[in-house]
Amino acid sequence: MDTLRSNAVSSMQIAIEDFQSKDPRRALSTVRNMVAGVLLLFKEKLRQLSPPGSDEVLIKKIVLPKETSNGIAFVGKGGKTVDVAEIKARFVSLGIAVDW
């Protein structure tokens, strides 16, 4: 299992554990971890759709053009990844429907 999906599953498992807790303070943690898990799954979908050799372009915040033998390709740069607004925009552009 890759890192994004593994982290998503872990976040959701922790959310479920928090939800089952008798401590009312864990409610906020439940919501926070479930949302984090869903967003990580969305990033994983974008990662899977990224072309090979693009450095996972669809999840990267910085996207740069690169000249290749087949023309221009876009590659991801750096370690920062997309935020919620960017995930939404990329899903719309890719025709991925989500009931936000």
N, CA, C and O atoms as a GROMACS GRO file, in nm:
protein
  400
    1MET      N    1   0.085  -0.118   0.000
    1MET     CA    2   0.000   0.000   0.000
    1MET      C    3   0.090   0.123   0.000
    1MET      O    4   0.184   0.131   0.078
    2ASP      N    5   0.061   0.219  -0.085
    2ASP     CA    6   0.148   0.336  -0.093
    2ASP      C    7   0.123   0.430   0.025
    2ASP      O    8   0.028   0.411   0.101
    3THR      N    9   0.208   0.529   0.039
    3THR     CA   10   0.207   0.616   0.156
    3THR      C   11   0.079   0.698   0.170
    3THR      O   12   0.022   0.704   0.279
    4LEU      N   13   0.033   0.762   0.063
    4LEU     CA   14  -0.088   0.844   0.074
    4LEU      C   15  -0.207   0.760   0.118
    4LEU      O   16  -0.279   0.797   0.210
    5ARG      N   17  -0.227   0.648   0.053
    5ARG     CA   18  -0.341   0.563   0.087
    5ARG      C   19  -0.327   0.506   0.228
    5ARG      O   20  -0.424   0.499   0.302
    6SER      N   21  -0.207   0.467   0.264
    6SER     CA   22  -0.182   0.415   0.398
    6SER      C   23  -0.212   0.522   0.504
    6SER      O   24  -0.275   0.493   0.605
    7ASN      N   25  -0.167   0.644   0.480
    7ASN     CA   26  -0.195   0.754   0.573
    7ASN      C   27  -0.344   0.784   0.580
    7ASN      O   28  -0.396   0.815   0.687
    8ALA      N   29  -0.413   0.776   0.466
    8ALA     CA   30  -0.557   0.800   0.464
    8ALA      C   31  -0.629   0.697   0.550
    8ALA      O   32  -0.715   0.731   0.631
    9VAL      N   33  -0.593   0.571   0.532
    9VAL     CA   34  -0.655   0.463   0.609
    9VAL      C   35  -0.628   0.483   0.758
    9VAL      O   36  -0.718   0.467   0.840
   10SER      N   37  -0.504   0.517   0.793
   10SER     CA   38  -0.470   0.539   0.934
   10SER      C   39  -0.551   0.654   0.993
   10SER      O   40  -0.602   0.643   1.105
   11SER      N   41  -0.564   0.763   0.920
   11SER     CA   42  -0.642   0.878   0.968
   11SER      C   43  -0.787   0.839   0.992
   11SER      O   44  -0.846   0.878   1.092
   12MET      N   45  -0.843   0.762   0.901
   12MET     CA   46  -0.983   0.721   0.915
   12MET      C   47  -1.000   0.621   1.029
   12MET      O   48  -1.101   0.624   1.099
   13GLN      N   49  -0.903   0.533   1.049
   13GLN     CA   50  -0.909   0.439   1.161
   13GLN      C   51  -0.905   0.514   1.295
   13GLN      O   52  -0.978   0.482   1.388
   14ILE      N   53  -0.818   0.614   1.302
   14ILE     CA   54  -0.809   0.695   1.424
   14ILE      C   55  -0.939   0.771   1.445
   14ILE      O   56  -0.986   0.784   1.558
   15ALA      N   57  -0.999   0.822   1.337
   15ALA     CA   58  -1.128   0.892   1.347
   15ALA      C   59  -1.235   0.802   1.405
   15ALA      O   60  -1.313   0.844   1.491
   16ILE      N   61  -1.238   0.678   1.360
   16ILE     CA   62  -1.337   0.582   1.411
   16ILE      C   63  -1.311   0.552   1.558
   16ILE      O   64  -1.405   0.544   1.638
   17GLU      N   65  -1.186   0.535   1.595
   17GLU     CA   66  -1.152   0.512   1.736
   17GLU      C   67  -1.194   0.631   1.821
   17GLU      O   68  -1.250   0.614   1.929
   18ASP      N   69  -1.168   0.753   1.772
   18ASP     CA   70  -1.208   0.873   1.846
   18ASP      C   71  -1.360   0.881   1.858
   18ASP      O   72  -1.412   0.920   1.963
   19PHE      N   73  -1.430   0.844   1.753
   19PHE     CA   74  -1.576   0.848   1.754
   19PHE      C   75  -1.634   0.753   1.859
   19PHE      O   76  -1.736   0.781   1.922
   20GLN      N   77  -1.567   0.640   1.876
   20GLN     CA   78  -1.614   0.540   1.971
   20GLN      C   79  -1.577   0.573   2.116
   20GLN      O   80  -1.625   0.508   2.209
   21SER      N   81  -1.493   0.673   2.134
   21SER     CA   82  -1.450   0.713   2.267
   21SER      C   83  -1.567   0.776   2.345
   21SER      O   84  -1.654   0.840   2.286
   22LYS      N   85  -1.566   0.757   2.474
   22LYS     CA   86  -1.667   0.817   2.561
   22LYS      C   87  -1.631   0.963   2.595
   22LYS      O   88  -1.714   1.037   2.648
   23ASP      N   89  -1.510   1.002   2.564
   23ASP     CA   90  -1.462   1.137   2.594
   23ASP      C   91  -1.517   1.235   2.489
   23ASP      O   92  -1.482   1.223   2.372
   24PRO      N   93  -1.601   1.330   2.528
   24PRO     CA   94  -1.660   1.423   2.431
   24PRO      C   95  -1.558   1.512   2.361
   24PRO      O   96  -1.586   1.567   2.254
   25ARG      N   97  -1.440   1.526   2.419
   25ARG     CA   98  -1.336   1.607   2.355
   25ARG      C   99  -1.281   1.541   2.229
   25ARG      O  100  -1.216   1.607   2.149
   26ARG      N  101  -1.307   1.413   2.211
   26ARG     CA  102  -1.256   1.341   2.093
   26ARG      C  103  -1.341   1.367   1.969
   26ARG      O  104  -1.303   1.326   1.859
   27ALA      N  105  -1.455   1.433   1.984
   27ALA     CA  106  -1.543   1.459   1.868
   27ALA      C  107  -1.471   1.544   1.762
   27ALA      O  108  -1.479   1.515   1.643
   28LEU      N  109  -1.403   1.647   1.806
   28LEU     CA  110  -1.331   1.732   1.711
   28LEU      C  111  -1.222   1.653   1.640
   28LEU      O  112  -1.201   1.670   1.519
   29SER      N  113  -1.154   1.567   1.712
   29SER     CA  114  -1.050   1.483   1.651
   29SER      C  115  -1.111   1.387   1.549
   29SER      O  116  -1.049   1.358   1.447
   30THR      N  117  -1.231   1.339   1.578
   30THR     CA  118  -1.301   1.251   1.483
   30THR      C  119  -1.318   1.321   1.349
   30THR      O  120  -1.284   1.266   1.244
   31VAL      N  121  -1.372   1.442   1.354
   31VAL     CA  122  -1.398   1.517   1.230
   31VAL      C  123  -1.268   1.550   1.160
   31VAL      O  124  -1.255   1.531   1.038
   32ARG      N  125  -1.171   1.600   1.234
   32ARG     CA  126  -1.043   1.640   1.176
   32ARG      C  127  -0.974   1.522   1.106
   32ARG      O  128  -0.925   1.536   0.994
   33ASN      N  129  -0.971   1.407   1.170
   33ASN     CA  130  -0.905   1.290   1.111
   33ASN      C  131  -0.981   1.233   0.993
   33ASN      O  132  -0.920   1.185   0.898
   34MET      N  133  -1.114   1.237   0.997
   34MET     CA  134  -1.192   1.185   0.885
   34MET      C  135  -1.173   1.275   0.762
   34MET      O  136  -1.155   1.226   0.650
   35VAL      N  137  -1.176   1.406   0.782
   35VAL     CA  138  -1.154   1.499   0.671
   35VAL      C  139  -1.014   1.482   0.615
   35VAL      O  140  -0.996   1.480   0.493
   36ALA      N  141  -0.916   1.469   0.701
   36ALA     CA  142  -0.778   1.448   0.655
   36ALA      C  143  -0.768   1.320   0.574
   36ALA      O  144  -0.701   1.316   0.471
   37GLY      N  145  -0.835   1.214   0.619
   37GLY     CA  146  -0.833   1.088   0.547
   37GLY      C  147  -0.894   1.099   0.408
   37GLY      O  148  -0.840   1.046   0.312
   38VAL      N  149  -1.006   1.169   0.399
   38VAL     CA  150  -1.072   1.187   0.268
   38VAL      C  151  -0.983   1.269   0.175
   38VAL      O  152  -0.968   1.234   0.058
   39LEU      N  153  -0.925   1.376   0.225
   39LEU     CA  154  -0.837   1.458   0.141
   39LEU      C  155  -0.715   1.379   0.095
   39LEU      O  156  -0.669   1.396  -0.018
   40LEU      N  157  -0.662   1.294   0.179
   40LEU     CA  158  -0.550   1.210   0.138
   40LEU      C  159  -0.592   1.111   0.029
   40LEU      O  160  -0.515   1.083  -0.063
   41LEU      N  161  -0.714   1.060   0.038
   41LEU     CA  162  -0.764   0.972  -0.069
   41LEU      C  163  -0.778   1.048  -0.200
   41LEU      O  164  -0.749   0.995  -0.307
   42PHE      N  165  -0.824   1.173  -0.192
   42PHE     CA  166  -0.836   1.256  -0.313
   42PHE      C  167  -0.698   1.279  -0.375
   42PHE      O  168  -0.682   1.273  -0.497
   43LYS      N  169  -0.597   1.306  -0.290
   43LYS     CA  170  -0.461   1.324  -0.342
   43LYS      C  171  -0.410   1.194  -0.404
   43LYS      O  172  -0.341   1.197  -0.506
   44GLU      N  173  -0.444   1.083  -0.344
   44GLU     CA  174  -0.402   0.954  -0.399
   44GLU      C  175  -0.462   0.934  -0.538
   44GLU      O  176  -0.395   0.882  -0.627
   45LYS      N  177  -0.586   0.974  -0.558
   45LYS     CA  178  -0.649   0.963  -0.690
   45LYS      C  179  -0.572   1.048  -0.790
   45LYS      O  180  -0.544   1.002  -0.901
   46LEU      N  181  -0.538   1.170  -0.753
   46LEU     CA  182  -0.460   1.257  -0.841
   46LEU      C  183  -0.322   1.198  -0.868
   46LEU      O  184  -0.272   1.207  -0.980
   47ARG      N  185  -0.261   1.139  -0.767
   47ARG     CA  186  -0.130   1.076  -0.786
   47ARG      C  187  -0.138   0.963  -0.887
   47ARG      O  188  -0.053   0.949  -0.974
   48GLN      N  189  -0.243   0.881  -0.875
   48GLN     CA  190  -0.260   0.769  -0.967
   48GLN      C  191  -0.282   0.816  -1.110
   48GLN      O  192  -0.240   0.748  -1.204
   49LEU      N  193  -0.346   0.931  -1.127
   49LEU     CA  194  -0.374   0.984  -1.261
   49LEU      C  195  -0.254   1.058  -1.321
   49LEU      O  196  -0.254   1.089  -1.440
   50SER      N  197  -0.154   1.088  -1.239
   50SER     CA  198  -0.037   1.160  -1.288
   50SER      C  199   0.040   1.071  -1.386
   50SER      O  200   0.061   0.952  -1.359
   51PRO      N  201   0.082   1.128  -1.499
   51PRO     CA  202   0.158   1.050  -1.596
   51PRO      C  203   0.291   1.000  -1.540
   51PRO      O  204   0.352   1.066  -1.456
   52PRO      N  205   0.336   0.884  -1.585
   52PRO     CA  206   0.468   0.835  -1.542
   52PRO      C  207   0.577   0.936  -1.577
   52PRO      O  208   0.573   0.999  -1.683
   53GLY      N  209   0.671   0.952  -1.488
   53GLY     CA  210   0.782   1.043  -1.513
   53GLY      C  211   0.750   1.190  -1.489
   53GLY      O  212   0.833   1.276  -1.516
   54SER      N  213   0.631   1.219  -1.439
   54SER     CA  214   0.590   1.359  -1.417
   54SER      C  215   0.613   1.405  -1.274
   54SER      O  216   0.574   1.516  -1.238
   55ASP      N  217   0.676   1.322  -1.193
   55ASP     CA  218   0.695   1.351  -1.050
   55ASP      C  219   0.561   1.380  -0.984
   55ASP      O  220   0.546   1.476  -0.908
   56GLU      N  221   0.462   1.295  -1.015
   56GLU     CA  222   0.329   1.305  -0.954
   56GLU      C  223   0.271   1.445  -0.970
   56GLU      O  224   0.223   1.506  -0.873
   57VAL      N  225   0.275   1.494  -1.092
   57VAL     CA  226   0.240   1.632  -1.125
   57VAL      C  227   0.105   1.677  -1.071
   57VAL      O  228   0.090   1.792  -1.031
   58LEU      N  229   0.007   1.591  -1.070
   58LEU     CA  230  -0.128   1.634  -1.033
   58LEU      C  231  -0.146   1.662  -0.885
   58LEU      O  232  -0.244   1.726  -0.846
   59ILE      N  233  -0.054   1.616  -0.801
   59ILE     CA  234  -0.065   1.649  -0.659
   59ILE      C  235   0.032   1.758  -0.616
   59ILE      O  236   0.026   1.805  -0.503
   60LYS      N  237   0.120   1.799  -0.705
   60LYS     CA  238   0.220   1.900  -0.670
   60LYS      C  239   0.163   2.041  -0.682
   60LYS      O  240   0.088   2.072  -0.774
   61LYS      N  241   0.199   2.125  -0.587
   61LYS     CA  242   0.157   2.265  -0.588
   61LYS      C  243   0.223   2.339  -0.704
   61LYS      O  244   0.161   2.422  -0.770
   62ILE      N  245   0.350   2.308  -0.727
   62ILE     CA  246   0.423   2.374  -0.836
   62ILE      C  247   0.427   2.280  -0.956
   62ILE      O  248   0.473   2.167  -0.947
   63VAL      N  249   0.377   2.330  -1.069
   63VAL     CA  250   0.375   2.253  -1.194
   63VAL      C  251   0.451   2.334  -1.299
   63VAL      O  252   0.419   2.451  -1.324
   64LEU      N  253   0.551   2.272  -1.359
   64LEU     CA  254   0.635   2.342  -1.456
   64LEU      C  255   0.635   2.270  -1.591
   64LEU      O  256   0.628   2.147  -1.596
   65PRO      N  257   0.644   2.345  -1.701
   65PRO     CA  258   0.658   2.281  -1.832
   65PRO      C  259   0.801   2.231  -1.850
   65PRO      O  260   0.896   2.289  -1.799
   66LYS      N  261   0.811   2.122  -1.925
   66LYS     CA  262   0.943   2.064  -1.953
   66LYS      C  263   0.942   2.018  -2.098
   66LYS      O  264   0.848   1.953  -2.144
   67GLU      N  265   1.047   2.053  -2.170
   67GLU     CA  266   1.056   2.010  -2.310
   67GLU      C  267   1.105   1.866  -2.315
   67GLU      O  268   1.204   1.831  -2.250
   68THR      N  269   1.035   1.784  -2.392
   68THR     CA  270   1.071   1.643  -2.409
   68THR      C  271   1.081   1.613  -2.558
   68THR      O  272   1.052   1.699  -2.642
   69SER      N  273   1.121   1.492  -2.591
   69SER     CA  274   1.128   1.453  -2.732
   69SER      C  275   0.989   1.446  -2.796
   69SER      O  276   0.977   1.450  -2.918
   70ASN      N  277   0.886   1.434  -2.714
   70ASN     CA  278   0.748   1.430  -2.764
   70ASN      C  279   0.678   1.566  -2.756
   70ASN      O  280   0.557   1.574  -2.779
   71GLY      N  281   0.751   1.670  -2.724
   71GLY     CA  282   0.691   1.804  -2.711
   71GLY      C  283   0.701   1.852  -2.567
   71GLY      O  284   0.796   1.818  -2.496
   72ILE      N  285   0.604   1.930  -2.526
   72ILE     CA  286   0.603   1.986  -2.391
   72ILE      C  287   0.525   1.894  -2.298
   72ILE      O  288   0.416   1.847  -2.330
   73ALA      N  289   0.583   1.869  -2.181
   73ALA     CA  290   0.516   1.792  -2.077
   73ALA      C  291   0.519   1.876  -1.950
   73ALA      O  292   0.603   1.964  -1.935
   74PHE      N  293   0.428   1.848  -1.859
   74PHE     CA  294   0.426   1.919  -1.731
   74PHE      C  295   0.470   1.824  -1.621
   74PHE      O  296   0.427   1.709  -1.614
   75VAL      N  297   0.557   1.877  -1.534
   75VAL     CA  298   0.610   1.796  -1.424
   75VAL      C  299   0.592   1.870  -1.293
   75VAL      O  300   0.590   1.993  -1.288
   76GLY      N  301   0.577   1.793  -1.185
   76GLY     CA  302   0.565   1.851  -1.053
   76GLY      C  303   0.702   1.886  -0.998
   76GLY      O  304   0.802   1.823  -1.033
   77LYS      N  305   0.704   1.987  -0.911
   77LYS     CA  306   0.831   2.027  -0.851
   77LYS      C  307   0.811   2.050  -0.702
   77LYS      O  308   0.710   2.106  -0.659
   78GLY      N  309   0.907   2.007  -0.624
   78GLY     CA  310   0.906   2.032  -0.481
   78GLY      C  311   0.822   1.933  -0.403
   78GLY      O  312   0.766   1.838  -0.458
   79GLY      N  313   0.815   1.957  -0.273
   79GLY     CA  314   0.744   1.867  -0.185
   79GLY      C  315   0.605   1.913  -0.145
   79GLY      O  316   0.529   1.836  -0.087
   80LYS      N  317   0.572   2.039  -0.175
   80LYS     CA  318   0.440   2.089  -0.135
   80LYS      C  319   0.334   2.034  -0.228
   80LYS      O  320   0.352   2.025  -0.350
   81THR      N  321   0.220   1.997  -0.168
   81THR     CA  322   0.112   1.938  -0.246
   81THR      C  323  -0.010   2.031  -0.247
   81THR      O  324  -0.017   2.129  -0.173
   82VAL      N  325  -0.104   1.995  -0.332
   82VAL     CA  326  -0.224   2.077  -0.352
   82VAL      C  327  -0.308   2.089  -0.225
   82VAL      O  328  -0.308   2.000  -0.140
   83ASP      N  329  -0.378   2.203  -0.215
   83ASP     CA  330  -0.472   2.224  -0.104
   83ASP      C  331  -0.613   2.190  -0.152
   83ASP      O  332  -0.631   2.145  -0.265
   84VAL      N  333  -0.712   2.211  -0.068
   84VAL     CA  334  -0.849   2.173  -0.100
   84VAL      C  335  -0.898   2.244  -0.227
   84VAL      O  336  -0.956   2.179  -0.314
   85ALA      N  337  -0.875   2.374  -0.239
   85ALA     CA  338  -0.921   2.448  -0.357
   85ALA      C  339  -0.857   2.394  -0.484
   85ALA      O  340  -0.922   2.382  -0.587
   86GLU      N  341  -0.729   2.359  -0.476
   86GLU     CA  342  -0.659   2.305  -0.593
   86GLU      C  343  -0.707   2.164  -0.627
   86GLU      O  344  -0.716   2.127  -0.744
   87ILE      N  345  -0.737   2.085  -0.524
   87ILE     CA  346  -0.793   1.952  -0.548
   87ILE      C  347  -0.927   1.966  -0.622
   87ILE      O  348  -0.952   1.897  -0.720
   88LYS      N  349  -1.011   2.057  -0.573
   88LYS     CA  350  -1.142   2.080  -0.637
   88LYS      C  351  -1.123   2.120  -0.783
   88LYS      O  352  -1.188   2.066  -0.872
   89ALA      N  353  -1.034   2.214  -0.809
   89ALA     CA  354  -1.011   2.263  -0.945
   89ALA      C  355  -0.960   2.152  -1.036
   89ALA      O  356  -1.003   2.140  -1.150
   90ARG      N  357  -0.871   2.070  -0.986
   90ARG     CA  358  -0.816   1.962  -1.068
   90ARG      C  359  -0.920   1.853  -1.092
   90ARG      O  360  -0.925   1.794  -1.200
   91PHE      N  361  -1.003   1.825  -0.992
   91PHE     CA  362  -1.109   1.728  -1.012
   91PHE      C  363  -1.208   1.777  -1.118
   91PHE      O  364  -1.249   1.700  -1.205
   92VAL      N  365  -1.245   1.904  -1.112
   92VAL     CA  366  -1.337   1.960  -1.213
   92VAL      C  367  -1.273   1.948  -1.351
   92VAL      O  368  -1.337   1.904  -1.446
   93SER      N  369  -1.147   1.989  -1.361
   93SER     CA  370  -1.077   1.984  -1.490
   93SER      C  371  -1.068   1.842  -1.544
   93SER      O  372  -1.071   1.822  -1.666
   94LEU      N  373  -1.057   1.743  -1.456
   94LEU     CA  374  -1.044   1.604  -1.497
   94LEU      C  375  -1.180   1.532  -1.508
   94LEU      O  376  -1.186   1.415  -1.544
   95GLY      N  377  -1.288   1.604  -1.478
   95GLY     CA  378  -1.421   1.544  -1.486
   95GLY      C  379  -1.451   1.446  -1.375
   95GLY      O  380  -1.531   1.353  -1.393
   96ILE      N  381  -1.388   1.465  -1.258
   96ILE     CA  382  -1.412   1.379  -1.143
   96ILE      C  383  -1.519   1.445  -1.057
   96ILE      O  384  -1.498   1.554  -1.004
   97ALA      N  385  -1.633   1.380  -1.044
   97ALA     CA  386  -1.745   1.437  -0.968
   97ALA      C  387  -1.734   1.402  -0.821
   97ALA      O  388  -1.715   1.286  -0.784
   98VAL      N  389  -1.745   1.505  -0.737
   98VAL     CA  390  -1.745   1.487  -0.591
   98VAL      C  391  -1.856   1.573  -0.534
   98VAL      O  392  -1.871   1.689  -0.573
   99ASP      N  393  -1.934   1.517  -0.444
   99ASP     CA  394  -2.037   1.593  -0.374
   99ASP      C  395  -1.973   1.657  -0.252
   99ASP      O  396  -1.972   1.600  -0.143
  100TRP      N  397  -1.919   1.776  -0.272
  100TRP     CA  398  -1.847   1.845  -0.164
  100TRP      C  399  -1.941   1.887  -0.053
  100TRP      O  400  -1.897   1.947   0.046
   0.00000   0.00000   0.00000
